[in-house]
Every structure is written in structure tokens, then in C-alpha cells.
């Protein structure tokens, strides 16, 4: 007598846990493989986004430090507070002033820092902050500028 399931399939071996007839031990392995590939791709995407956020923060910090140093040196030349002016310029450019030094000869050195906001927004604080320094002012006497670098 034949079963309702079809030819050659009985109820004893179909779907049994002992690996009987009709049971494939690798059934579902493709799903696990696809999930693993998707997880690896997501991890790679988050890593690339974190690197991009760190690079962006570094660029912003460097631009803010450059502009803060120029503003501070200009303020010093004109008789104003160089570090207050540099701090305001750094803040307007999206960073925080870390330090400001007035060096001899009208030169101002500024260090700026900016938090790297990761792919998780503010929760990505594990990236830390980017820091950059710049100096501006008149060049030293006897120093010449050579665009060729030689």
C-alpha cells in the first residue's frame, strides 16, 4: 500500500531526527552562509564609515586651526587679543580651541580639536577626537620661500 506523501516515502523515515531517508544534514546551510556574508558586509560598511568620519573630523580640525592661527596673528599685529580672536575663529569653524600660544616675533600657534562623530552619531564617541596645530605670523628674517622645495 502506498502512502499519501508520494512514491517511496513512508512516514517512518520522513523528517526523522536520526537522518533517515529524505533528511538532508546540510539543509539550511545556505541561509547561515548568506547571514554571515551580510554581517561581514555590514561590519565593513561601518568600518569604512568610521574611517570617513575620522578623516572628516581631522580635516575640519586642521582648517579651524589654520584659520584660527591666521586670525590670531592678524589680531596680534593690529593690537587685539590674539588668543580670544583665534578661539572665536576656531569655534566658528566647528572645532574647539585646545591651546593658543603667542610666540616671539608676532607668531601665533593654535591647536584645535574636533570630536569624530561616527556612523552611530553621538553614540560613536569611541572614535575620539581629531587634533591639529597651525602657526601663523611673519616669517623670520633671512628665511626665504622656495616653491620648488629645494
Secondary structure, 3 states (H helix, E strand, C coil): CCCCCCCCCCCCCCCCCCCCCCCCCCCCHHHHHHHHHHHHHHHHHHHHHHHHHHHHHHHHHHHHHHHHHHHHHHHHHHCCCHHHHHHHHHHHCCCEEEEEEEEHHHEEEEEEEEECCECCEHHHHHHCEEEEEEEECCCCCCCCCCCCCC
